[in-house]
């Protein structure tokens, strides 16, 4: 294990793309699976592959990071539940990372963008969006919100990214950034892990029991089915160790 950089396992399942990443020293290993309806079944085998490829166990990991949302209800619950299960079993801290933050970092890495607006399809005719500046690190200018596509209103000259630009192309077309937006950029565990390393170094971790999904839609309580979802994901992660 690196004495300089923490070893992190990151999980991201907030969209149709499920991914996991292992950051160990300067090495980043990752797996991704797209279009799978049940991320809870696909993510654990990918995690086990990563650990085997790196020749490490969860005991060698310093923390478990996960994409906390916003995103699909089922997806963010799955990532949270699996992170909790893995962290419980190995007695590790957990690092929640906002999915739109991860998208903004990817946009900076792939395009060199300094001012970024991320737009993620929230279904039901709505989007999750946020605006960022990248100056010596990523900084939120407008925090994540849920709105109609017409409500996306970035300040100044920005680069756009996220599948919202494809899902609501007509509604977002009036934005100056729409023509050059990269709709292929989605939340990914690699950037979740990279941001989690920064948070971990700053002490921004939570106990497994305190890990929560980030919902932007009004949600008063989990339904019985949703509680079972999280419990099943957590139990599967615990039994996989």
Buried (B, 14 or more C-beta within 10 A) or exposed (E): EEEEBBBBBBBBBBBBBBBBBBBBEEEBBBBBBEEBEEBBBBBBEBBBBBBEEBEBEBEBBBBBBBBBBBBBBBBBBBBBBBBBBBBBBBEBBBBBBBBBBBBBBBBBBEBEBBBBBBBBBBEEEBBBBBBBBBEEEBEBBBEBBBBEBEEBEBEEEBBBBBBBBEBBEEBBEEBEBBEEBBBEBBBBBBBBBBBBBBBBEEEEBBEBEEBBBBBBEEEEEBEEEBEEBBEBBBEBBBEBB
